[in-house]
Amino acid sequence: MHSTWKLNTKVIHENSQPNPQTKAISHSIVPAVAYAFPNAEMAAKAVSGEVELTYYGRYGNPTLENLENKIAALEGGEAALGVSSGMAAISTALLGFLKKDDHAIVTQDVYGGTFSFFNSLAPRFGIEFDFVDCTVVSKIEDAIRQNTKVVYIETPSNPKLTILNLEEIAKVCKKYNLPLIVDNTFMSPYLQNPLMLGADVVVHSATKYINGHGDVVAGFIVGKQDVIHRLRRKVMGDLGQNLSAWESSLILRGLKTLGVRMERHCSNAQRVADILEKHPMIKKVYYPGLPSHPQHLLAKKQMKDMGGIVSFEVKGGLAVGTHFINSLKLAMISFSLGDPETLVQHPASMTHASIPPAERLKFGITDGLIRLSVGLEDIEDIIADLQIALLQAEEVMVGSKEVL
């Protein structure tokens, strides 16, 4: 890594050299399953881990290795592991630290897939857990048990964009010798680096901003070399969650524009949040770039910018919110985020539908909450689309009141 390079330069050039044989600037795609060895002894050493060599496609490939090295450098980690989805990254990281009768502390404002993992799969492994309000760091310490083995958080959270104090939480974890795993998906390595703030492991859904083009499902785990090696050999490989060379190639290509994409996502999202907060049809806007956000100052301290996601509550609840979403013409209804296109979704019935209604309300996910992944389009077009849909939603709400 070139120590004097700025971030945009690193995104493009880090771990990217012309092919030594062909001199091609673009990366090679090597979708190999099998690898040849000069003798049986070397093959045995590769399998035992005595030498670090890829010996079977389920454990990696040269294209993926190139990408893993790049992600590790961008996050400030020793090594990275590419896997087949964001949930594969989350589950692999957690199962690498948890076994039967172990306990995990989990932030309460968490992605629906993570919630589902803890509520459906973790009990089958005999793993215990507690959802904790991690905005109050002392509550984490209060929740620690004798069998607690890991603390898992995401910041900003999905979908309410709650910001957690990474440095303070990391101090508590180190005090009790607990590994801290952080989901950094909403920020990408471009906007936040949890390892630099004391975290032990970072996970990403690379499906989102890291790839940025809506054509790959992938995930990453970043941390110390020994941790990543263990996760590769003893969890990812055994579960068959490997990432292919073809998908790795697409991510390597998409990653080169991460900086310019994130800057546009952030500037567009800030404009959207500013306008929505002043709109009479909006009850509440959740965006860390707004001074009204409860962790605005913390966000400014630990994040380089405020991200491309804006969540908000429309007045009138589910019916009006649904009408608003259906009235959008430019923004598309989708479960994903981080694409060039502006995407909108209703968390209570889509990404967080696995969470029971009472639990959703406890976490602040109301029926009127909407999550907007602000895209790269001209901001005037995004704003016009939102304003027209809000006007139509207002007409529906006024009409329903007249009927009453």
FIRO-415297 format. One record per atom (N, C-alpha, C): residue in one letter; x, y, z. Coordinates in steps of 0.2 Angstrom, whole numbers, padded with zeros to 4 digits, always signed. Example, Ala and Ser with C-alpha at 12.3 -4.5 7.8 and 13.67 -1.06 7.14 Angstrom:
2
a+0066-0028+0039/a+0062-0022+0039/a+0066-0016+0039/s+0064-0011+0035/s+0068-0005+0036/s+0064+0000+0039/
***
This chain:
404
m+0004-0006+0000/m+0000+0000+0000/m+0004+0006+0000/h+0003+0011-0004/h+0007+0017-0005/h+0004+0022+0001/s+0008+0023+0006/s+0006+0027+0011/s+0004+0034+0010/t+0006+0037+0005/t+0004+0044+0003/t-0002+0045-0001/w-0005+0039-0004/w-0010+0039-0008/w-0017+0041-0004/k-0021+0046-0007/k-0027+0047-0005/k-0032+0042-0006/l-0038+0042-0003/l-0043+0036-0004/l-0045+0035-0011/n-0047+0040-0015/n-0049+0039-0021/n-0044+0035-0026/t-0037+0037-0024/t-0032+0034-0028/t-0031+0026-0026/k-0032+0025-0019/k-0031+0018-0017/k-0037+0014-0019/v-0043+0017-0020/v-0048+0013-0022/v-0047+0010-0029/i-0044+0014-0033/i-0042+0012-0040/i-0036+0008-0041/h-0030+0010-0037/h-0024+0007-0038/h-0022+0002-0033/e-0025+0002-0027/e-0023-0003-0022/e-0023-0010-0024/n-0017-0014-0024/n-0017-0021-0026/n-0019-0022-0033/s-0018-0017-0037/s-0019-0018-0044/s-0013-0016-0049/q-0010-0021-0051/q-0004-0020-0055/q-0005-0024-0062/p-0002-0021-0067/p-0003-0025-0074/p-0001-0032-0073/n-0004-0036-0077/n-0002-0043-0077/n+0005-0044-0079/p+0009-0048-0075/p+0016-0048-0077/p+0018-0052-0083/q+0013-0056-0086/q+0015-0059-0092/q+0012-0055-0098/t+0005-0053-0098/t+0002-0050-0103/t+0003-0043-0103/k+0004-0040-0097/k+0005-0033-0096/k-0002-0029-0096/a-0008-0033-0096/a-0014-0030-0096/a-0016-0027-0090/i-0019-0021-0091/i-0020-0017-0085/i-0026-0020-0081/s-0031-0022-0085/s-0037-0025-0081/s-0036-0032-0078/h-0039-0033-0073/h-0038-0039-0069/h-0040-0046-0073/s-0036-0051-0071/s-0038-0058-0074/s-0043-0061-0071/i-0047-0065-0075/i-0053-0069-0072/i-0050-0076-0072/v-0050-0079-0066/v-0047-0086-0066/v-0052-0091-0062/p-0057-0093-0066/p-0062-0097-0062/p-0060-0105-0061/a-0054-0106-0059/a-0052-0112-0058/a-0055-0116-0052/v-0056-0122-0052/v-0058-0127-0047/v-0052-0130-0044/a-0048-0133-0049/a-0043-0138-0047/a-0036-0134-0048/y-0031-0136-0044/y-0025-0133-0044/y-0019-0138-0044/a-0014-0138-0048/a-0009-0143-0048/a-0003-0141-0044/f+0000-0147-0041/f+0005-0146-0037/f+0011-0150-0039/p+0017-0148-0038/p+0023-0151-0041/p+0024-0158-0038/n+0022-0159-0032/n+0023-0166-0028/n+0017-0166-0023/a+0017-0173-0021/a+0012-0174-0016/a+0013-0171-0009/e+0019-0170-0007/e+0021-0166-0001/e+0018-0159-0001/m+0019-0156-0006/m+0017-0149-0007/m+0009-0148-0006/a+0006-0153-0009/a-0001-0153-0009/a-0004-0155-0002/a+0000-0159+0002/a-0002-0160+0009/a-0001-0154+0013/k+0004-0150+0012/k+0006-0144+0015/k+0000-0139+0014/a-0002-0139+0008/a-0007-0134+0007/a-0014-0136+0010/v-0016-0142+0010/v-0022-0144+0014/v-0021-0143+0022/s-0015-0144+0024/s-0014-0144+0032/s-0014-0136+0034/g-0012-0132+0029/g-0011-0125+0031/g-0004-0123+0032/e+0000-0128+0031/e+0007-0127+0033/e+0010-0121+0028/v+0008-0122+0022/v+0009-0116+0017/v+0002-0113+0014/e+0002-0107+0013/e-0004-0103+0011/e-0004-0104+0003/l-0008-0109+0001/l-0009-0110-0006/l-0016-0112-0007/t-0019-0109-0012/t-0026-0111-0014/t-0026-0118-0017/y-0030-0123-0014/y-0029-0130-0017/y-0036-0132-0020/y-0041-0129-0018/y-0048-0131-0021/y-0052-0125-0022/g-0056-0124-0027/g-0060-0118-0028/g-0065-0116-0023/r-0067-0120-0019/r-0072-0119-0013/r-0068-0114-0008/y-0062-0114-0008/y-0058-0110-0003/y-0055-0103-0006/g-0057-0102-0013/g-0054-0096-0016/g-0052-0097-0023/n-0050-0091-0026/n-0047-0092-0033/n-0043-0085-0034/p-0038-0085-0038/p-0034-0079-0039/p-0037-0072-0040/t-0043-0072-0044/t-0047-0066-0045/t-0050-0064-0038/l-0053-0068-0034/l-0055-0067-0028/l-0050-0064-0023/e-0044-0068-0023/e-0038-0066-0019/e-0036-0059-0020/n-0036-0057-0026/n-0034-0050-0028/n-0039-0045-0025/l-0046-0047-0025/l-0051-0042-0023/l-0051-0042-0015/e-0050-0048-0012/e-0049-0048-0005/e-0043-0044-0002/n-0038-0044-0005/n-0032-0040-0003/n-0034-0033-0004/k-0038-0031-0009/k-0040-0024-0010/k-0044-0022-0004/i-0049-0026-0003/i-0054-0024+0002/i-0051-0023+0009/a-0046-0028+0011/a-0043-0028+0017/a-0039-0021+0018/a-0036-0019+0012/a-0032-0013+0013/a-0036-0007+0014/l-0042-0007+0010/l-0046-0001+0011/l-0049-0001+0018/e-0051-0006+0021/e-0053-0006+0028/e-0048-0006+0033/g-0042-0006+0031/g-0036-0006+0036/g-0036-0013+0040/g-0038-0018+0037/g-0037-0025+0040/g-0031-0029+0037/e-0029-0034+0041/e-0024-0038+0039/e-0026-0043+0033/a-0032-0045+0033/a-0035-0050+0028/a-0042-0049+0027/a-0045-0051+0022/a-0052-0051+0020/a-0054-0058+0017/l-0060-0060+0018/l-0063-0066+0016/l-0069-0064+0012/g-0069-0065+0005/g-0075-0064+0001/g-0080-0070+0001/v-0086-0069+0002/v-0091-0074+0002/v-0097-0073-0002/s-0102-0078-0002/s-0107-0077-0007/s-0113-0073-0006/s-0113-0069-0001/s-0118-0064+0001/s-0117-0061+0007/g-0121-0055+0008/g-0120-0052+0015/g-0122-0056+0021/m-0127-0060+0020/m-0129-0064+0025/m-0124-0070+0026/a-0120-0072+0021/a-0115-0077+0022/a-0109-0074+0026/a-0108-0067+0025/a-0103-0064+0029/a-0105-0064+0036/i-0111-0062+0037/i-0113-0061+0044/i-0113-0068+0048/s-0116-0073+0045/s-0117-0079+0048/s-0110-0082+0049/t-0106-0082+0044/t-0099-0085+0045/t-0095-0081+0050/a-0095-0075+0051/a-0092-0071+0056/a-0094-0073+0063/l-0101-0074+0063/l-0104-0075+0070/l-0102-0083+0072/l-0103-0087+0067/l-0102-0094+0069/l-0094-0096+0070/g-0090-0091+0068/g-0083-0091+0069/g-0081-0090+0076/f-0086-0087+0080/f-0085-0085+0087/f-0090-0088+0092/l-0095-0091+0089/l-0100-0094+0094/l-0101-0101+0093/k-0102-0105+0098/k-0104-0112+0098/k-0110-0113+0103/k-0111-0119+0104/k-0117-0121+0108/k-0115-0119+0115/d-0121-0116+0118/d-0121-0113+0125/d-0117-0106+0126/d-0115-0103+0120/d-0112-0097+0120/d-0118-0091+0119/h-0116-0085+0121/h-0121-0080+0121/h-0118-0074+0117/a-0122-0071+0114/a-0120-0065+0110/a-0125-0059+0112/i-0121-0053+0112/i-0125-0047+0113/i-0126-0043+0106/v-0132-0042+0104/v-0133-0039+0097/v-0137-0032+0098/t-0135-0028+0094/t-0139-0021+0094/t-0146-0022+0092/q-0150-0019+0095/q-0158-0020+0094/q-0160-0017+0087/d-0156-0012+0085/d-0158-0009+0078/d-0154-0013+0073/v-0157-0018+0071/v-0153-0023+0067/v-0157-0025+0060/y-0153-0026+0055/y-0156-0029+0049/y-0160-0035+0050/g-0165-0035+0046/g-0170-0041+0047/g-0167-0048+0046/g-0162-0048+0041/g-0159-0055+0040/g-0155-0057+0046/t-0152-0052+0049/t-0148-0054+0055/t-0153-0056+0061/f-0158-0052+0061/f-0163-0054+0066/f-0166-0061+0065/s-0167-0063+0059/s-0169-0069+0057/s-0164-0075+0059/f-0158-0073+0058/f-0152-0078+0059/f-0152-0079+0067/f-0153-0074+0071/f-0153-0075+0078/f-0159-0079+0081/n-0165-0077+0078/n-0171-0080+0080/n-0172-0087+0077/s-0170-0089+0071/s-0172-0095+0068/s-0166-0100+0069/l-0160-0098+0067/l-0154-0102+0066/l-0150-0103+0073/a-0149-0098+0076/a-0145-0098+0082/a-0148-0103+0087/p-0154-0103+0089/p-0157-0108+0094/p-0155-0115+0092/r-0155-0116+0085/r-0154-0123+0083/r-0147-0125+0084/f-0142-0120+0085/f-0135-0122+0087/f-0134-0121+0094/g-0140-0120+0098/g-0139-0119+0105/g-0136-0112+0107/i-0136-0107+0103/i-0133-0101+0104/i-0138-0096+0107/e-0136-0093+0113/e-0141-0088+0116/e-0139-0081+0114/f-0144-0076+0115/f-0142-0069+0113/f-0147-0065+0116/d-0145-0058+0116/d-0150-0053+0119/d-0149-0047+0114/f-0155-0044+0112/f-0155-0038+0109/f-0154-0032+0114/v-0149-0028+0113/v-0148-0022+0118/v-0148-0016+0114/d-0150-0010+0118/d-0150-0004+0115/d-0142-0001+0116/c-0139-0002+0111/c-0132-0001+0111/c-0130+0007+0110/t-0135+0011+0110/t-0134+0018+0110/t-0132+0021+0117/v-0134+0016+0122/v-0131+0018+0129/v-0126+0012+0130/v-0120+0014+0130/v-0114+0009+0131/v-0115+0005+0137/s-0117+0008+0142/s-0117+0005+0149/s-0122-0001+0149/k-0127-0001+0144/k-0132-0007+0144/k-0128-0013+0141/i-0123-0012+0137/i-0119-0017+0134/i-0116-0021+0140/e-0112-0017+0144/e-0109-0020+0150/e-0114-0023+0154/d-0120-0020+0155/d-0124-0024+0160/d-0127-0030+0157/a-0127-0031+0150/a-0129-0037+0147/a-0124-0043+0146/i-0118-0041+0148/i-0113-0046+0148/i-0114-0052+0153/r-0114-0058+0150/r-0114-0064+0155/r-0107-0068+0155/q-0107-0073+0159/q-0101-0077+0159/q-0100-0080+0153/n-0105-0082+0149/n-0104-0086+0143/n-0105-0081+0137/t-0104-0075+0138/t-0104-0070+0132/t-0098-0070+0128/k-0098-0071+0122/k-0092-0072+0117/k-0091-0067+0112/v-0097-0063+0110/v-0096-0058+0105/v-0101-0053+0106/v-0099-0047+0103/v-0104-0041+0103/v-0105-0040+0095/y-0111-0039+0093/y-0112-0038+0086/y-0116-0032+0085/i-0114-0027+0081/i-0118-0021+0080/i-0117-0019+0072/e-0122-0015+0071/e-0121-0011+0064/e-0122-0004+0065/t-0119+0000+0061/t-0119+0007+0062/t-0116+0011+0056/p-0121+0015+0052/p-0128+0016+0054/p-0132+0010+0053/s-0137+0010+0057/s-0142+0004+0057/s-0147+0004+0051/n-0149-0002+0049/n-0154-0003+0044/n-0161-0004+0048/p-0166+0000+0047/p-0167+0005+0042/p-0167+0012+0045/k-0166+0013+0052/k-0167+0019+0055/k-0161+0024+0056/l-0155+0021+0054/l-0149+0025+0053/l-0147+0027+0060/t-0147+0023+0065/t-0145+0024+0072/t-0137+0024+0072/i-0134+0028+0075/i-0127+0029+0075/i-0124+0026+0082/l-0120+0021+0082/l-0117+0019+0088/l-0110+0021+0089/n-0108+0023+0095/n-0101+0025+0097/n-0096+0019+0096/l-0093+0019+0091/l-0088+0013+0090/l-0082+0013+0095/e-0079+0019+0096/e-0074+0019+0100/e-0076+0017+0107/e-0081+0019+0110/e-0083+0018+0117/e-0085+0010+0117/i-0089+0008+0112/i-0091+0001+0113/i-0085-0004+0112/a-0080-0002+0108/a-0074-0006+0107/a-0070-0006+0114/k-0070+0000+0118/k-0067+0000+0124/k-0070-0005+0129/v-0077-0006+0129/v-0080-0010+0134/v-0078-0018+0131/c-0078-0019+0125/c-0077-0026+0122/c-0070-0028+0124/k-0065-0023+0124/k-0058-0025+0125/k-0057-0026+0133/k-0061-0022+0137/k-0061-0023+0144/k-0063-0030+0146/y-0068-0033+0143/y-0070-0040+0144/y-0068-0045+0139/n-0063-0043+0135/n-0060-0048+0130/n-0065-0051+0126/l-0070-0047+0123/l-0075-0049+0119/l-0074-0046+0112/p-0074-0050+0106/p-0073-0048+0100/p-0079-0043+0098/l-0078-0038+0094/l-0083-0034+0092/l-0083-0034+0084/i-0089-0036+0082/i-0091-0037+0075/i-0095-0031+0073/v-0093-0028+0067/v-0097-0022+0065/v-0099-0023+0058/d-0106-0022+0056/d-0108-0022+0050/d-0108-0015+0047/n-0103-0014+0042/n-0102-0008+0039/n-0105-0007+0032/t-0110-0010+0031/t-0113-0010+0024/t-0115-0003+0022/f-0119+0000+0026/f-0121+0007+0024/f-0116+0012+0022/m-0110+0011+0025/m-0105+0016+0024/m-0100+0014+0019/s-0098+0008+0018/s-0093+0005+0014/s-0086+0008+0017/p-0081+0005+0014/p-0074+0007+0017/p-0073+0014+0016/y-0076+0017+0011/y-0075+0024+0009/y-0077+0029+0014/l-0082+0027+0018/l-0085+0032+0022/l-0083+0031+0030/q-0082+0025+0031/q-0081+0023+0038/q-0076+0017+0039/n-0072+0017+0044/n-0067+0011+0045/n-0067+0009+0052/p-0072+0004+0054/p-0073+0002+0061/p-0066-0001+0064/l-0062-0004+0060/l-0056-0007+0063/l-0051-0002+0066/m-0051+0004+0062/m-0047+0009+0065/m-0050+0012+0071/l-0056+0011+0073/l-0059+0014+0079/l-0060+0008+0084/g-0057+0003+0083/g-0056-0002+0089/g-0060-0009+0088/a-0064-0009+0082/a-0068-0016+0081/a-0063-0021+0079/d-0065-0027+0080/d-0061-0033+0078/d-0062-0036+0071/v-0068-0036+0069/v-0070-0039+0063/v-0076-0034+0060/v-0075-0033+0053/v-0080-0029+0049/v-0083-0034+0044/v-0090-0033+0044/v-0093-0037+0038/v-0097-0032+0034/h-0097-0034+0027/h-0101-0030+0022/h-0105-0035+0018/s-0111-0032+0016/s-0114-0034+0010/s-0112-0031+0004/a-0107-0034+0001/a-0104-0031-0005/a-0109-0030-0011/t-0115-0033-0010/t-0120-0033-0015/t-0122-0025-0016/k-0121-0021-0010/k-0123-0014-0010/k-0118-0010-0013/y-0115-0005-0009/y-0111+0000-0012/y-0104-0002-0014/i-0101-0008-0011/i-0095-0010-0014/i-0095-0012-0021/n-0100-0016-0023/n-0101-0017-0030/n-0104-0011-0034/g-0110-0009-0031/g-0113-0003-0033/g-0117-0003-0040/h-0118-0009-0043/h-0121-0009-0049/h-0127-0014-0049/g-0129-0017-0044/g-0135-0021-0043/g-0134-0027-0047/d-0128-0030-0049/d-0128-0036-0053/d-0124-0042-0049/v-0122-0041-0043/v-0118-0046-0039/v-0121-0047-0032/v-0122-0053-0030/v-0123-0054-0023/v-0117-0057-0020/a-0114-0053-0014/a-0108-0055-0012/a-0107-0052-0005/g-0102-0054-0001/g-0101-0052+0006/g-0094-0052+0007/f-0091-0048+0012/f-0084-0048+0015/f-0084-0048+0022/i-0079-0051+0025/i-0077-0051+0032/i-0070-0049+0032/v-0068-0044+0036/v-0061-0041+0036/v-0059-0041+0044/g-0053-0043+0045/g-0050-0043+0052/g-0043-0045+0052/k-0041-0048+0057/k-0034-0051+0058/k-0033-0057+0053/q-0027-0058+0051/q-0025-0064+0047/q-0027-0070+0050/d-0026-0071+0056/d-0027-0078+0059/d-0035-0079+0060/v-0039-0074+0061/v-0046-0075+0061/v-0049-0076+0054/i-0046-0073+0049/i-0049-0074+0042/i-0047-0081+0040/h-0041-0083+0042/h-0039-0089+0040/h-0043-0095+0043/r-0045-0094+0049/r-0049-0099+0052/r-0056-0099+0049/l-0059-0093+0048/l-0065-0093+0045/l-0066-0096+0038/r-0060-0095+0034/r-0060-0098+0028/r-0060-0105+0028/r-0056-0108+0032/r-0054-0115+0032/r-0060-0119+0036/k-0062-0116+0042/k-0066-0120+0046/k-0074-0118+0046/v-0076-0112+0043/v-0083-0111+0043/v-0085-0110+0035/m-0082-0105+0032/m-0084-0103+0025/m-0083-0109+0020/g-0077-0112+0021/g-0076-0118+0016/g-0081-0124+0018/d-0082-0125+0024/d-0086-0131+0026/d-0093-0130+0024/l-0096-0124+0024/l-0103-0122+0023/l-0103-0121+0015/g-0098-0120+0012/g-0098-0119+0004/g-0101-0112+0002/q-0099-0107+0006/q-0101-0100+0004/q-0096-0096+0000/n-0093-0099-0004/n-0087-0096-0008/n-0090-0091-0013/l-0086-0086-0015/l-0088-0081-0020/l-0084-0083-0026/s-0087-0083-0032/s-0084-0085-0038/s-0080-0080-0041/a-0075-0082-0046/a-0071-0077-0049/a-0075-0072-0054/w-0080-0075-0057/w-0084-0070-0061/w-0087-0065-0057/e-0090-0066-0051/e-0093-0061-0047/e-0088-0056-0044/s-0082-0059-0042/s-0076-0055-0040/s-0074-0050-0045/s-0074-0053-0051/s-0072-0048-0057/s-0076-0042-0057/l-0083-0043-0057/l-0088-0038-0057/l-0087-0033-0051/i-0085-0035-0046/i-0084-0031-0040/i-0078-0027-0041/l-0073-0030-0043/l-0066-0027-0044/l-0067-0021-0049/r-0072-0022-0054/r-0073-0017-0059/r-0077-0011-0056/g-0082-0013-0052/g-0087-0008-0049/g-0083-0004-0043/l-0079-0007-0040/l-0075-0004-0034/l-0071+0002-0037/k-0069+0002-0043/k-0065+0008-0045/k-0068+0014-0045/t-0075+0014-0045/t-0079+0020-0045/t-0082+0021-0038/l-0080+0018-0033/l-0083+0018-0026/l-0083+0025-0024/g-0077+0029-0025/g-0077+0036-0022/g-0081+0040-0025/v-0081+0041-0032/v-0086+0046-0035/v-0093+0044-0034/r-0095+0037-0034/r-0101+0035-0032/r-0104+0037-0025/m-0100+0036-0020/m-0101+0038-0013/m-0102+0045-0012/e-0098+0049-0015/e-0099+0056-0015/e-0105+0059-0018/r-0107+0056-0023/r-0114+0058-0026/r-0120+0055-0022/h-0119+0049-0020/h-0124+0046-0016/h-0125+0051-0010/c-0120+0053-0007/c-0120+0057+0000/c-0123+0064-0002/s-0121+0067-0007/s-0123+0074-0008/s-0131+0074-0010/n-0133+0069-0014/n-0140+0068-0016/n-0144+0067-0010/a-0142+0062-0006/a-0146+0060+0000/a-0146+0066+0005/q-0141+0070+0006/q-0142+0076+0010/q-0147+0081+0008/r-0147+0082+0001/r-0152+0087-0002/r-0159+0084-0001/v-0160+0077-0002/v-0167+0074-0001/v-0169+0075+0007/a-0164+0073+0011/a-0166+0074+0018/a-0168+0081+0020/d-0164+0086+0018/d-0166+0093+0019/d-0173+0095+0017/i-0175+0093+0011/i-0181+0094+0008/i-0187+0090+0012/l-0186+0084+0013/l-0191+0080+0016/l-0192+0083+0024/e-0187+0085+0027/e-0188+0087+0034/e-0193+0093+0034/k-0193+0097+0029/k-0197+0103+0029/k-0204+0102+0026/h-0205+0096+0023/h-0211+0094+0020/h-0217+0093+0025/p-0223+0096+0024/p-0229+0095+0029/p-0231+0088+0029/m-0230+0084+0024/m-0232+0077+0024/m-0228+0072+0028/i-0222+0074+0030/i-0217+0070+0033/i-0217+0071+0041/k-0218+0066+0044/k-0218+0066+0051/k-0211+0066+0054/k-0206+0062+0052/k-0200+0062+0054/k-0195+0059+0049/v-0189+0062+0049/v-0184+0060+0044/v-0178+0058+0048/y-0175+0052+0046/y-0169+0049+0049/y-0163+0049+0044/y-0159+0054+0046/y-0153+0055+0042/y-0147+0058+0046/p-0142+0054+0047/p-0136+0057+0051/p-0134+0064+0049/g-0135+0066+0043/g-0132+0073+0041/g-0137+0078+0043/l-0142+0077+0046/l-0147+0082+0049/l-0145+0084+0056/p-0145+0090+0058/p-0143+0092+0065/p-0149+0089+0069/s-0155+0088+0067/s-0160+0085+0071/s-0159+0077+0073/h-0154+0074+0069/h-0153+0067+0071/h-0149+0067+0078/p-0152+0062+0082/p-0149+0062+0089/p-0142+0060+0089/q-0139+0057+0084/q-0132+0056+0085/q-0128+0060+0079/h-0130+0065+0077/h-0127+0069+0072/h-0120+0071+0073/l-0118+0073+0079/l-0111+0075+0081/l-0107+0069+0081/l-0109+0063+0083/l-0105+0057+0083/l-0104+0055+0076/a-0109+0055+0072/a-0108+0054+0065/a-0103+0058+0061/k-0103+0064+0063/k-0098+0069+0060/k-0091+0067+0062/k-0090+0064+0068/k-0084+0062+0071/k-0081+0056+0068/q-0085+0051+0067/q-0083+0044+0065/q-0084+0042+0058/m-0088+0046+0055/m-0089+0045+0048/m-0087+0050+0043/k-0084+0049+0037/k-0082+0054+0033/k-0087+0058+0029/d-0093+0055+0028/d-0099+0058+0026/d-0105+0054+0028/m-0111+0056+0026/m-0117+0053+0030/m-0121+0048+0026/g-0118+0046+0020/g-0121+0040+0017/g-0127+0042+0012/g-0129+0036+0009/g-0134+0037+0004/g-0141+0035+0005/i-0142+0033+0012/i-0149+0031+0014/i-0153+0036+0018/v-0159+0037+0016/v-0163+0042+0020/v-0170+0038+0022/s-0171+0037+0028/s-0177+0034+0030/s-0182+0040+0033/f-0188+0039+0032/f-0193+0044+0035/f-0200+0041+0036/e-0204+0044+0040/e-0211+0042+0041/e-0216+0047+0038/v-0220+0044+0034/v-0225+0048+0030/v-0231+0048+0035/k-0234+0054+0035/k-0241+0055+0039/k-0246+0051+0036/g-0250+0048+0040/g-0256+0044+0037/g-0255+0036+0038/g-0249+0034+0040/g-0248+0027+0041/g-0247+0023+0035/l-0249+0017+0036/l-0247+0012+0031/l-0251+0013+0024/a-0257+0015+0024/a-0261+0016+0018/a-0258+0022+0014/v-0257+0028+0017/v-0254+0033+0014/v-0247+0032+0012/g-0243+0029+0016/g-0236+0027+0014/g-0236+0023+0008/t-0240+0018+0008/t-0241+0013+0002/t-0242+0017-0004/h-0247+0021-0004/h-0249+0025-0009/h-0243+0030-0012/f-0240+0033-0007/f-0234+0037-0009/f-0229+0032-0013/i-0227+0027-0010/i-0222+0022-0014/i-0225+0020-0021/n-0231+0019-0021/n-0234+0017-0028/n-0234+0023-0033/s-0234+0029-0030/s-0235+0035-0035/s-0228+0037-0037/l-0223+0034-0035/l-0216+0036-0037/l-0215+0033-0044/k-0212+0037-0049/k-0211+0035-0055/k-0203+0034-0057/l-0199+0038-0054/l-0192+0037-0055/l-0189+0032-0050/a-0190+0033-0044/a-0188+0028-0039/a-0192+0021-0040/m-0188+0016-0039/m-0191+0009-0040/m-0191+0005-0034/i-0197+0002-0033/i-0198-0002-0027/i-0193-0008-0027/s-0189-0009-0022/s-0184-0014-0022/s-0181-0016-0015/f-0179-0022-0014/f-0177-0024-0008/f-0169-0022-0007/s-0166-0020-0012/s-0159-0019-0011/s-0158-0011-0010/l-0151-0009-0010/l-0149-0002-0009/l-0142-0002-0012/g-0140+0004-0013/g-0133+0006-0015/g-0132+0005-0023/d-0137+0005-0027/d-0137+0004-0034/d-0137+0011-0037/p-0135+0012-0043/p-0135+0019-0046/p-0142+0022-0047/e-0147+0017-0047/e-0154+0019-0047/e-0157+0021-0040/t-0161+0026-0039/t-0165+0027-0033/t-0170+0021-0032/l-0169+0018-0026/l-0173+0013-0024/l-0177+0014-0017/v-0183+0012-0017/v-0187+0013-0011/v-0190+0007-0009/q-0191+0006-0002/q-0194+0000+0001/q-0198+0002+0007/h-0202-0003+0009/h-0206-0002+0015/h-0204-0007+0020/p-0199-0006+0025/p-0196-0010+0029/p-0201-0015+0033/a-0206-0013+0035/a-0211-0017+0039/a-0213-0023+0035/s-0214-0022+0029/s-0217-0027+0025/s-0212-0031+0020/m-0206-0028+0020/m-0201-0030+0015/m-0195-0033+0019/t-0190-0029+0020/t-0183-0031+0023/t-0184-0033+0030/h-0189-0031+0034/h-0189-0032+0041/h-0196-0036+0042/a-0199-0039+0037/a-0205-0043+0038/a-0204-0049+0043/s-0198-0052+0043/s-0197-0057+0048/s-0197-0056+0055/i-0197-0049+0057/i-0198-0047+0064/i-0205-0046+0065/p-0207-0050+0071/p-0214-0049+0073/p-0216-0042+0074/p-0223-0040+0072/p-0225-0033+0073/p-0223-0030+0080/a-0224-0033+0085/a-0223-0030+0092/a-0216-0029+0093/e-0211-0033+0090/e-0204-0032+0090/e-0202-0026+0086/r-0205-0026+0080/r-0204-0020+0075/r-0205-0014+0078/l-0211-0013+0082/l-0212-0007+0085/l-0208-0005+0091/k-0205-0010+0094/k-0201-0009+0100/k-0194-0006+0097/f-0192-0008+0091/f-0186-0006+0087/f-0188+0000+0083/g-0194+0003+0084/g-0195+0009+0080/g-0197+0009+0073/i-0198+0002+0071/i-0200+0001+0063/i-0207+0001+0063/t-0210+0007+0061/t-0217+0008+0061/t-0220+0006+0054/d-0226+0006+0053/d-0229+0004+0047/d-0229+0010+0042/g-0227+0016+0045/g-0227+0022+0040/g-0219+0023+0038/l-0215+0019+0041/l-0208+0020+0039/l-0206+0018+0032/i-0202+0022+0029/i-0200+0021+0022/i-0192+0022+0021/r-0189+0017+0018/r-0182+0018+0017/r-0180+0020+0010/l-0177+0025+0009/l-0175+0027+0002/l-0167+0027+0001/s-0165+0023-0004/s-0158+0022-0006/s-0158+0027-0012/v-0155+0033-0010/v-0154+0039-0015/v-0149+0037-0020/g-0151+0037-0027/g-0146+0035-0032/g-0142+0041-0035/l-0139+0040-0041/l-0135+0044-0044/l-0138+0049-0049/e-0144+0048-0050/e-0148+0053-0055/e-0147+0060-0053/d-0149+0064-0058/d-0149+0071-0056/d-0154+0073-0050/i-0151+0077-0046/i-0155+0077-0039/i-0162+0081-0041/e-0162+0085-0046/e-0168+0089-0047/e-0174+0084-0049/d-0172+0078-0053/d-0177+0073-0055/d-0179+0069-0049/i-0174+0067-0044/i-0176+0063-0038/i-0181+0067-0034/i-0179+0074-0033/i-0184+0078-0029/i-0191+0079-0032/a-0191+0080-0038/a-0197+0081-0041/a-0202+0075-0041/d-0198+0069-0041/d-0202+0062-0041/d-0205+0062-0034/l-0201+0063-0029/l-0203+0063-0022/l-0209+0068-0020/q-0208+0074-0023/q-0213+0079-0022/q-0220+0078-0025/i-0220+0075-0031/i-0226+0073-0034/i-0230+0068-0031/a-0226+0063-0028/a-0229+0057-0025/a-0231+0059-0018/l-0228+0064-0015/l-0230+0066-0008/l-0237+0070-0009/l-0237+0074-0015/l-0243+0078-0016/l-0249+0073-0017/q-0248+0068-0021/q-0253+0063-0022/q-0255+0059-0015/a-0250+0058-0011/a-0252+0055-0005/a-0256+0059+0000/e-0254+0066+0000/e-0258+0071+0004/e-0265+0071+0001/e-0266+0070-0005/e-0273+0070-0008/e-0277+0064-0005/v-0274+0059-0005/v-0277+0053-0002/v-0279+0054+0005/m-0274+0056+0009/m-0275+0057+0016/m-0281+0062+0018/v-0281+0068+0014/v-0286+0073+0015/v-0293+0070+0013/g-0293+0066+0007/g-0299+0063+0005/g-0302+0058+0010/s-0297+0054+0014/s-0300+0049+0019/s-0303+0053+0025/k-0300+0059+0026/k-0302+0063+0032/k-0309+0065+0030/e-0310+0067+0024/e-0317+0070+0022/e-0322+0065+0022/v-0320+0058+0021/v-0325+0053+0021/v-0327+0052+0028/l-0322+0052+0033/l-0324+0051+0040/l-0328+0057+0043/
***
